[in-house]
Amino acid sequence: MSEELVCSKPEEVRYAETENSVEIVITLTSEDPPNNQDHNVNQLTEREAETVCNEIRPNHSLVSKGFLYATEDDDDDSGTHYLNSDERPCTHLQRAERPGNGKLPDTFQTDHLLYYERFKAYQDYMLGDCKTSEVEAFTAEYLEKIAEPCDWQAIWHTDVFDVLVEVVDVDCKELKAKVELVLPMECETRGCDLTEESMKALLEATLHKVPILELSVVYDESGDFDQTALALEHLRFFYKHIWRKWDEEDEDDDFDYFVRCVEPRLRLYYDILEDRVPAGLVAEYHSTLALCFEKFQEFSSLRSGLDSDSESEQDNVSMVEGLRLYEQLEALKRKLRIIENPLLRYVLGYKVNSGQQSCRAKGPRPTGDRVVHLVSASATVHQLQSLITDKLMPHYSGEEFEVQFHSDPVLAVNACYEGDVVIVCPGLYSITSSISIVDSVEVEGYGLPDEVVIEKRNKGDAFVESTGANVKLSNLKFIQRDAVEGILCVRQGKLEMENCVMQCETTGVIVRSAAQLCMNMCDLYGSKGAGVEIYPGSVCSLVGNGIHHCKEGILIKDFADELDAMPKITMVNNMIHNNQGYAVILVKPGAAAVEDLPAEPNAADEKEKEFEDTVVQSEADIDDDDVPTIVVEEECPAIQHGHSVPPDFTEGNDAIKQELVATSAKKHGLRKSRMKALGAMQADENLLSQEMFISIHGNQFKHNGKGSFGTFLY
């Protein structure tokens, strides 16, 4: 016969488990008759019942600390709430195995936390809305609530040794732990001999107190020390990557420290970790940060040695030196804030390292010589003989040429002066930094594009940036991997591309204002944005290219400012196909929108007539002075050579020309009206008659998701 006794959990534990109340059921077995049931149950004394109920008390602290990370929304995982009351208590952290065959035990792996896990820990549990002056108190309170106060083992890690210790007390305010050496001693040393006696002497000299940030909790499968390991990791990361010594002296103490400092620095850390920041900007940030620490140390030392009541000449000199250091320190701190702020980083600081304010061109070599840079990891004798016969001797045999050898195309381009030539031999070249071309040089692949491949894997930088006055690229294949920037950007000057292949990861080719691109017989695909982005005021010539499998084929930008001139565009015999959106799309302000054309999709002749009527009507409605000089080439080279172009392709070319002409005329009128409104007595006809050259014909648009041409109004 069995009987059940129900013993509820303690009140504080039942409060923590609001949804899943758990009861302890004790089953008693007896062979006595039913009439003795009450007697058998009463034999369980009150003390025994209390003992049974107390069996759940050892886990009470673990449950309470686990729920310190719980929020009102139970589905929101902060990355630190690992305990599930329905499961057997166990660790949810990974084991960090020590390298080699060391004697020391493994520790918890806590350095792999995600951005949102650290973000939530700092915002909700550690710092909250504290001010800069309150950071020390908030971190001490956080450690006191989360960390186990004693009876846990850890690895004391220093630059010289790692040793196993046991924590017997934690001083949260001082961020130190009182430890005892675990015997027999388990230790790993680096470049020194350490005995048990010397370690005991070291601990006695430090009163057995060590910095708690130098401790790593020993791995335990029970889960009892998960929160302690995570608390130490959050503190260690905070003081290593977030906190700055000069933060506590910040004058803006009334502001939320988390919003002002923690969040942008944490975001920057993960952006750098994920290669989302240009390598040049990362190097500049780290060098600026190191210099700022150095200047702050000098300033603090100088300030501590000053006597406010002294009027000696030495103190006056020190005051002047202190002011100079203070100004330097403030300038460095402002620079750090620019880089740490996500918006200012890309608006101000990012330009320096993205080529917008690139290093100046070197110009011709001082000696007047020109260099041919050969790029090859290895080459056979036959390849070198062919290279000399086919390329070097016919074109570069003059006395002014010399040959230099490189294994990296980036190093070869960086070594160029104006007029140099880079010849890339067949092979696969993996690079991690940007190819920035600032001088008038020529980069040529020796062979077919599929044989000369340059692959870039770093996320932060653009692939190729051109600012040279006259740059040429030919016979090369560019492949992006895990990129966040475009594959090629012409920021200024002129770039000629011929017979190149571009496998994009993000956006494709960008032609900035005042830049010029001539792209002939190239193949571009895979862009998650537009294959080619054309900015106002640029000159873009696209002849015989293939642009396919992008989100948009070609994107032409027309900004609201009427001072931004329309680009000069040549599009001849391009094959634009299998793009997700339009083959060609014009982005323009809503105020400049024009009425859609009513012609039928396949009525090519009627659309051509309507286009001519529109131009004639525009000339009748606007004064001659208001119409820009527009050159529109109508004759198609493909027809001259006897190749016929289907009517639907002709219709797409005409639609693009008509929209660009109408938009340019509209903007020209707005520009002149604005100049007259400003009180100009006589408009500058040279400014008002900027020529927009449009040569669009022979292009084929196939299988594009939204059609041949569209407009996007903003």
N, C-alpha and C positions, 0 to 999 in steps of 0.2 A: 504494500500500500504506500502511496506517495502523497505528500502534501506540499503545498507551495507557500513560501513566505516572501512577500514583496518588500523590498528595501529600496527606497528611493535614493537617488544620488544627492549629495549635499546641495543646499539651496543655491550657492554661488555657481556650481557647475551646471545645475539645471537652468539657471538663468542664461548661461552662455549658450546652451543648446536649446534655443527657443523653439525651433521647428521640429527637431528630432529628439524628443525626450526619451531617455533610456532608463530602464529600471532593472535592478538586479533581482533575478528570480532564483530562489534557493529551493531545491527539491529535496524533501526528506522522505526516506523510504522506511517503512515499518511493516511488520507482520501482525501487529496488534489488531484487535477487532475494531470496527468503525466507531464504537462508542467511546474509544480511548483516544480519538483524534485530538481533542482539545488538550488532553494531558501531554501527548507527544509534542505538540507544538509548543506548549508552555515550557518544555524542557530546554528550549533554546533561550538561554538567559539573555537579559538585556545587554550584558557585556559582550556576549558572543555576536549578537546582532550588530552592535557597534563596530566590532572588529571586522565583520564582513563588509559593512558599508565603507569602512576606511580603506578597503583595498583599492578603491578608485582614487583615493586622495593623492598618491604620488604623481599622478598625471595632471593634477589640477593646475599646477603652475604652467605646464606646457600648453594646456588648453587655453588658459587665460592669455598667455603671451601670443599664442597663435591668433587669437581674436583681436589683439591690439591692431592687427593689420586688416581686419574685416571692416567693411563699410556698409552703408545701408543697402547698396546694390551688391548682392552676393555674387552676381555674375561677373563683376569687375575684378579681374585678377591683377593685383598690384605687383605680382612677381615675388612677394614675400609671404603670402598666406598659403601655406602648403598643407596645413593639417585638415583632415576630413574626419569628423567625429565618428563616421560610420565605418572607418577603416582601422586596422590595427596600427598603433603609432609606429611610424618608421620615417626615415629620412627621405626627402624629396629633392635633395641636392646630389650632384654628381661627385664622384671621388676624383681628386687630383692626384694622380700617381706621381711619385717622385722619380726623377730620371736616374738611370743606373740601378745598381743593386745596393742602394744605401740601407743603413740600419734604421733610419727614422721612419715612423709611420706616415701614412698618407694623410692629407688634409682635405677640407672641403674645397670644391671648385666653385668659386664665387665671382671670378673676374670676367665672366661671360655674360653678365646681365645686359638686358636690352635697354634702350633709351627710356622707354615708358616705365620700366620697372624702377630705374633710378629716379626718374622724374617724380613718380608718385611717392616714393619713399621720402624724398627731400621735401616735397610740397606738403604732404599730408601728415607725416609722422615725425620728421626730424626738425624742420625749420619753420614750416607754416608761413605766417606773415610777420616773422620777427624782423627787427631792425638789425643793422650791422653790429651795433653795440651789444645786441642780445644773442648773437650767434653762439658764443661760448656757453652761455647758460642753457640754451636750447639743446645743444649737442650733448651736454652733460646730462640733462634730464632724459633725453632720448636713450642714451646708453644705460642709464640707471633703470629705466623701465624694461628694456629689452634684454640686456645681457645677463647671463647667469652670474651671480655674485662670487661663486667659488666652486671648487671641486670639478674643474674641467682641465683637460690637458691641452697643450698648445706647443707649436714649434716657435721658438724665439729665433727670428731671422735677422741677421746683421750682415754687413759686407764681408765679415771675416769668418763667421761660423753660423751654423744652425744647430740648436740644441733643444731637446725635449724637456719641458718644464710643466709643472702643475700650478694652476692659478688658485691661490687661497683667499684673495681679496681683490676688489676692484675699486680704485679711486676715480670716480667718474669726472670730478671737477678737474683733476690734474691729468686725466687721460693716461693713467698709469695702473699697472697691475702688480700686486705682490705675488711673487712666485717662489716655488721651491724646486730645486733640481731633482728630477726623477732618477732614482738609483736602481740598478747601475746606470751610469751616464750613457746616453745615446747622443752622439754628436757627429757632425760633419764639418770639417774645417776647410778653409781656402787659403793656402799659403802660410799656414802656421801650425804649430803643435799645441794642443790644448788638453790638459789633464784634468782629472776630477778635482784635484786640490786647487788648481788655478781657477777653475770655474766657480768653485765655492767661494774663493777669495774675491772674485769679481762681483758675485752677488752680495756678499757682505759689504763690499765697498759702496754698492748702490742701495744698501738697505733692502735688498731683495725686491726693489721696485724697478720695473722696466716699462718703456713706452708701450701702451696697449696696441698701438698701430703697428708694432713690429711683431705681433703675435698672430699666428694662423691656427685656427681651431683644428684639433686632430679629428679625423673623420670618425663618425659614430653612426651606426645604422639605426639606432633607436629613434632618431629624430629629436632627441632632447636638446641638442645644441645647434639646431638649424638656425634659429633666430639669433643666437649669439654670433655665429659665423657671418650671417648677413649683416648684422649691426656693425661688426668690425670692418667688413668690406665697404659698407656705405661711408663710414667715417674715414677709412683709409683713402678711398677715392676722392672724397670731398676735400681733404687737406692736401692731396697731391695734385689734383687737376682743377679744383674750383676756387678754393680759398687763396687769397693773396695777402701778403703781410701788410700791405698798405690799405687794405679794405677797411680796417678798423679806424683809420684816420680819415676816412671819407667824410666830406662835409654834408653829403646827402643822407644823413642818418635817419631822417624821417620817412624815407621811402622803404618799400618792401624789398628786403635783400634778395629774396628768391627771384622776384620778377626782374629786378635790375641787374643782378649779377649771375645767379645760379643758372637760370634757364638759358640765357644766351651762351654761356660758357659750356654748359652741358651739350647744347645743340651743336656748337662748333666742334667739340671733342668727337662726337659721333659722325659729323660731316667729314672730318679729317680721317676718321677710322674707316669710313666707307668710300674714301677717295672722291668725295664730292667737292673738294676745295682744290684749286690749282696748286701744283707742287711749289711754284714760286711763292705763292701767298702763304703756304704752310711754313716754308723756310723763313720767310720774313717775319711771320708771327712768332716763331720760336726764338729767332735771334732778337727780336724786339723785347720779348718777355725776359730773356736772359739778361739783356742790357738793363731792363727796368729793375730787376732784382739787384743787379750790381750797383746801380745809381742809388737805389733806396738804402742799400747797406752803407754806402759812403755818406749819404745824407744823414742817416740815423747816427752813425758814429760821430760825425761832425757836430750834430745837434746835441748829443749827450755830453760833449766836451766843452760846450759853451757855458759861460757864467753870465747870467742875465744882469748882474749888478756890476760886472767889470766894464771898464772903459779903456782897456789897454789896446794898443795898436794891433796886437796879435788877434784879439777877439774881434776887432773891427774887420780885419782881413778875413777872418773865418766867417763873419756874418755875410760878407759879400760873396764869398765862395759858396756859402749855404744857399743864398738866393739863386745863384747860378745853377746849382744842382737841383734846386726845387723847380725851377723853370724847365730844365731838361726832363726831370721826372714827370712833370705834368704833361709835357708834350708826348712822352712815351706812353703814358696812361691813356691819353686821348687816342693815340694811334691804335692801341690795343682794343679800346672800346669800339672803334670803327670796324676792326676785323671781327670782333666778337658779335657785333650786332648783325643779324642776318640780312637786313635791308641795306645798311650802310656798307656792309662788306662788298656787296655787288654793285652798289651805285658809286661808291668812292674808291675803296681800297682795291676792289677786284679789277678795276680798269687797268691798274698798273701792271698786273700780272696776266692779263688776258690779251694784251697786245694793243689796247686802245691808246695807251701811252707807252708804246714799246721803246726799247732802247734805240738810240739814234743809229742811223746807217753809218757804216764805217767809211764808205766812199772808196775811191781807188786805193790800191796798195801803195804805201809811200815810195817804194822802189820802182813803181811803174810796171812790175811784172804781173802776170796773170797765172793762176794755178788751176790745174785740173785735179779735182779730188776724186779718187777712185775708192768706191765703197764695196768691200767684199770681205766676207768672213774667211773664205778660202776660194781658190781658183786653180784650175788645171793649167798646164802649160799650153794646151791647145786653145783654151779660152783666152788666155793672155795674148797669144799670137793673133787670134781673130780680132780681139779688141784693138790691138795696135794697128793691124792692117786695115780694119774697117772704119775705125773711129779716130784714133789718136793721130796717125800719120797724115790722113787727108785733111784734117781740120785743125789740129793743134801741134803742128810740127815747127812752128815759129820759135825764134829764140826767146820771145817774151813769155813762153809757157814753161811751167815746170809741173811735175806730177807729185802729189802727196797721197798717201794711202790711209784709209780709215776702215774700221769695222762696224761703225755705227753711223747711220745717215744723219742723225741729229748732230753729232760731233762734226761731221763734214760740213753741214750747213752753217753751224756756228763759227767755223773757221774761215768762212768765205768773206772776201771783199768784193767790191763792185767789179763785175766783169768775169768773175770766176765761174767755173763749170763743175757740176757734181754729176758723175756718172756712176750709177748704181748697178752693180753686176747682178746676175740672176741669183735668187735666194730668198729666204724668208727672214725678215728683220723685225724683231719684236722690240718695241720701244715703250717707255713709260712716261716720257715728257713730250711737250709740244714741239713741233717743228715750226720755228718762227723765222720767217724770211724777211729781212729788213733791207737788204741790198738788192741791186739788179743782178740777179744770178740766174743760171739755168740748171735745173735738176732733171736729169734724163735717165730713164731706165734702159739698160743695154739688153734688149730682147723684147718679147711680148709682155703685155701687162700682167698676165697670169704667171709669168716666170719671175717677175720682180715685184715682190709683195712686201709691203710695210704694214705691220700690225701694231695697233696701240691698245693697251689694256688699262691704263690709268684712267679713272673716271673724271678727275677734276679738271684737266686741261683740255682745251680744244686740240684737234689733231694737227691741222696745218693752218697757220695764220700768215697772211701776206700783207706787208706794208711797203715793199720795195717799189721803186718807180717803174721797173719793167722786169717782171719775173716770168719765167717759163717753166712749166712742168709737162713732162711727156713720158709715155710708155711706163706708167707706174700703176700699181693697184694698192689702194688704201683700204684697210679693214679695221673697223672699230669693234671693240669688245667692252661691254658694260660701261658705256659712255653716258655722260650727262650733257656734254657740250657738242656742238656741231662738228662735222667732219672737216669743213674748210671754211674759212672766213677771209674775205678780201676787205680789209679795213680801209686801205688807201692805196694809191698807186694803181698799177695795171698788172693783171695776171692773165697769162695765156696758158690754157690747158689743151693738150691734144693727146688723143688715144689713151686716156686714163680710165680706170675703173674704180668706183667708190662704193664700197659696201657699208652703208650707214647704220648707225645704231639709234641716233636721235634725229636731229635736223641734218639737212644736207649742206649745200653750198649757200653761203650768205654773202650778198654783195651790198656793202654798206654805202651810205651816201658819199658822193665824190670819189667812189672807187670804180674801177673798170674791170670787167671780166670778159674774156673771149674763150669760150668753151666749145671745142670742136671735136666731133667723133668720140665722145666719151660715153660711158655707161654708168648710170647712177641708180641705186635701188636700196630699199630697206629703210628709208627714213620714216620715223614716227611722226614727223611734221611734214614740211614741204621739202620736195627735192631741191628746189632752188628758191631762195627768198631774195627778192629784188627791192631795195629800199629807194625812196625818192631821191632824185638827184644823181643816181648812179647810171652807168653805161653798161649794158649787158648784151652780149652777142652769143647766141646759142645756135649752132649750126651742126646738123647731122648727129644729134645726141639721142640716146635712149634714156628715158626717165620713167621708171615703172616700179610698181609695188611699194609706193609711198602712201602716206595719208593724203597729201595733195601733190600734184605734179609741180606746178610753178605758182608761186605766191607773189603778187605784185602789191606793194604797200603804198598807199596814198594817205598821208597824214592830214589832219585837219588844218594845220597851219598853211595858209595860202602861199607862204614864202618857200615852202618845200616844192621844188620843181618836180614834175613827172619824170620818170626815168626814160632814157633813150634805149629802146629795145629792138633787137634784131632776133627774130626766131624763124629759122629756115630749115625745112626738111628734118624736123625732129620727130621722133616716134615717142609719144607720151601715152602710155597704156597701163591698164590693170592697176590704177591707183584707187584708193578707197573713196576719195571725194571727187573733186573736179580735176580735169587736166590742167586748167589755168584758172586761178581765182584772183579777183581784185578786191582788196580790203580797203574801204574808204569810209569817210564820215557820212552819216545819214543825210546831212544837209546837202551833200553833193550828189545824191542819188539821182539817176535819170530814169525815165520811163522805160519799161521793158519793151522790146521790139515785138510787133504783132505778127511777124512773118511766120509762115509754116516752117516746121523743122527741116523739110527736104526741099523747100523752094529756094534753091541757091540763087537763081537769077533774080527773083523778086527781092530777096534780101540785099543783093548787091545794088539794085536800083534804089531800094529804100535807104541804104547807106549813103549813096550819092545825094539823094534828096535831103537827107538830114544835114549833110555838110553844107549844101547850098542854102537850106533854110537858116542854118546857124550864121552863115555869112550875111544873109539878108537882115537878121534880127540884131546883129551886133556890129558896131562900127568896125571899120577895117583895122583901126588901131588896137581894138580889143581882141583880135584873133591872133593867136600865136602862129608863127611860121611852122607848118606841119608838113613833113615830107612822108608820104605813104607810098611805098613801092608796091605795085600791083602785079608785076610780071613775075611769074614763078619760074625759077631755074629748072625745075623738074619738067615743066611743059616745054621749055626750050630744047631740052635734050630728048624730047619725044616720049617722056613718061607721063601718063595721065594720072590725075588726082581725082578720087571720087568726089561727088558733089557734097556729101556730108562733111568731108574734111575741109573743103573750100568754105562751107558755111561756118565752121568753127573758127577758121582763121579770120573771116570777115567780122564775126561777132566780137572777137577780141579787139580788132583794129577799131571798130566803131565805138566800143565802150571807152577805150583809151583816148580816142580823139575827143569825144564828148566831155569826158572828165577833165582833160587838159584845158579845153576851151572854157569850161566852167571855172576852173581854178584860176585861169589867166584873168578872167573878168573880175573875180573877187580880189585878186592881187592888185589890179589897177585901181579898183574902187577904194581899196584901203589906202593906197598911196595918195589918191586925191583927197580922201577924208583927212589925211594927216596934214594937208595944206601945201602939198608940193605944187609949185607954180607950173612946172612942166615935167611930166614923167620922163624917166630915163628910158628911151626907146630900146636901148640895148638890153636893159633888164627886162622890159616887158615883152620883148619879142624873142625869148629864148626858144630855140628850135627843139621840138620834140620829134625825133626821128623814129618812125615805126616801119619796120620791114617784117611783116608776118605773113608767111605763105609757105605752102608745101608741107606743113606739119600734119601729122596723122594722129588722130585721137581715137583710141580703141579701148573698149571695155573699162572705162572709168565709171566708178560707182554713181556719180551724180551728173555726169555729162562732160561736155567739152569745156564749157566756160560758165563761170558763175561769179556773183558779187556778194561780198559780206559787208553789211553796214554796221558801224559801231557808233 
